[in-house]
């Protein structure tokens, strides 16, 4: 072999795929602990969220850039009761490329906070709302294109229990459906959004 010649091993080695920086899969058992059933005085809940844009595994050998709340898809589950106050603090990570926001469907008012939480990278936005109606509600990023932000992972649940709480159960799980519209060029490890699929 002459000087500077590459070995056959080097020439034909499998390309190295960059390892994903983050495991974005939310643990289905990551459910806030329920309170005992029965009336109680209203409480205040502080919900702190960071929007991040992270590379993680999509499929074997394929990575994808997810947009997340707290590095997980879906974002953390929130549990409150009717009459409780929810203080939301949302920070868009300084390394983000996009603006992000949050819209709580459990909040009354225009866009559930989505208009006042539009945050540029590095900004923190805050708002409060009172939980008025029991139910299971989605929250998501409300920055245009909203569908793209949701498809890339920016969604989660807030459970608003009735004033008396919910009956005790043996197990609770937190599961949501997500659809990703992406395509991948041959020999490239990263998938990109396919905006024509929407």
N, C-alpha and C positions, 0 to 999 in steps of 0.2 A: 504494500500500500504506500503510495507516495505521500509526501507532506501535504497536509490539508485535505486529504481524501476522507470521505465519510465511510464508515463501516456499513455493511448491509443492514445491521441491526438498527442503526440510526436512520437509514433511508426508508425502511419499511416498518418502523415502529408505529403502533397505534397512536393516533393523536390523543393528547391528554385533554380531558374535559375538565373545565374549571369546576371545582366543587362548589355547591351552592353555599352561600354565606349564611343562610338562615333556614330553619325548618319552620315553614309557615302553617303547618297543619294544626288547627285548634284541637285540643284534647276534648273529646265528647263528654268526658266526665268533669270538665272545668265549668261547673255550675255553682253559682253563689249559694251558700248554705241557706236553706229555708228557715224562716222563723216559726215559732210555735203558733198554731192557729189561735185566733182570738183578737179582740180589738186592742189597739195600743195607740199611744199618742203619735202624731205625725213625726217623721224623722227627716233629716237632711242627708242626702247622699252626694258625695263628691266623686264624679266620674272624670278620670284623667286619661286622655287618649293622645297618642302620638301617631301621626300618619307617616308611614315609611314606604319607600319604593325599594324592594329587595329582590335579588335574584335567588331563585329556589328551584327545586326539581319539579318539572311538569310530568315527565315520563322518564323511563330508563334512557339515560344518555341525552335527555333534552331538558334545558333549563328555560325559565320564563321569568320576566320581570313582573312581579306582583306588586300591587299597591295595597297597603294594609292599614289596619288600625292595630297598633301595638305588636307589629310583626306577626300577626296571626290571621288566618282566614278560616272561618269568619272571625270578626273582632270579638272582644270579650262580651259575654252575656251580662246584662245588667238586670237586677231584680229590685223592685220597689213596691210600695203599696199605694193605693188611692189615698190622696192627701199628702203624700210625701213631696218634698222639694228636691229637685235634681239640679245640682250645680255641675255644668259641663265645662271642662278646660281642654281645648284641643290645640296641640302644637303640630305644625307641619315641620317635619325634620329639616334641618338646614341643608342636607344633601339631596333633598327632593328636586326634581326637575319641574314638576307641575304644582299648581295651586290645588289645595284640597279644602274640604269643608265637611260638615256633618248635619244631617237632617234626621231628627228623631220623629217618627210618625206618632209617637205617644204624646208629643208636645202639641199644644194648640197654638195656632198662629201661623203666619205665612212661612212656608217651607220648613217648619219645625226647627228653626235655628240655622238652616242652610244658607240663608242670605247673610246673616251677621257673622258667620264663622268662616267666610271665604278668606283663607290664609295663604299668603305667599310663603315660599321656603324660609324657615327660620322664625316665622311669626306664630304667636299664640293668640287664640281668640276664645272668649268665654261668654256663656249665657246661662240662665237658669229658667227652669219651668216647673210647674206643679203638675203632678200626675193626677189627672181628673177622671179617667175612665179605665176600668179594668180591661185587660186583654194582653195578647202577645203581639208586639209591634216590631217592625223592622226599623233599623237605622242604617243610613248609607251616606256616602259622599254625594253632595248635590252640586258639584262643579261640572259644567258642561265639558264634554259630552257625558252626561250622567250615566248612560248605559255602559260606556267604556269603563268608568271608574268602578261601577258595580261589578262588571264582568272580570275586572282585574283583581277583585277581592275586597273592595271597600264596602262591607256590609256586616251587620250583626243584629242581635235581638235585644229588646228590652221587654221584660215581663212586668206588667203592672198588676199586682195581686189585688183582689177585693179588700176592703177595709178589714175584714175578719181573717184575712189570709186564705190559704188553700189547705185542703185536707192533706195529711201526711201520706207519703208514698214510699215504696221500698227503694226505688232508684229513680234518678232523673238524668237525662242525657240532653246534650245541646248539639243539634244537627241541623244544618241548612244546606240547600242545594245551590250549586254554582255551575254556570256554563261558561266555558272559555272558548273564544273564537280566535284561533291562532293558526299560523302556518309556519312551516320550517323548510328552509332551503336545504338541499342535500349537502352533506359534509359540514354543516354548521350546527353547533350544539344548542344554539338559542332559538326559541320560537318567537315570532313577532305577531302582534295583533293583526287579524284579518278583518279590517273594517268593512269589507264587502259582504261579509257573512251575516251582518245584522240586518 
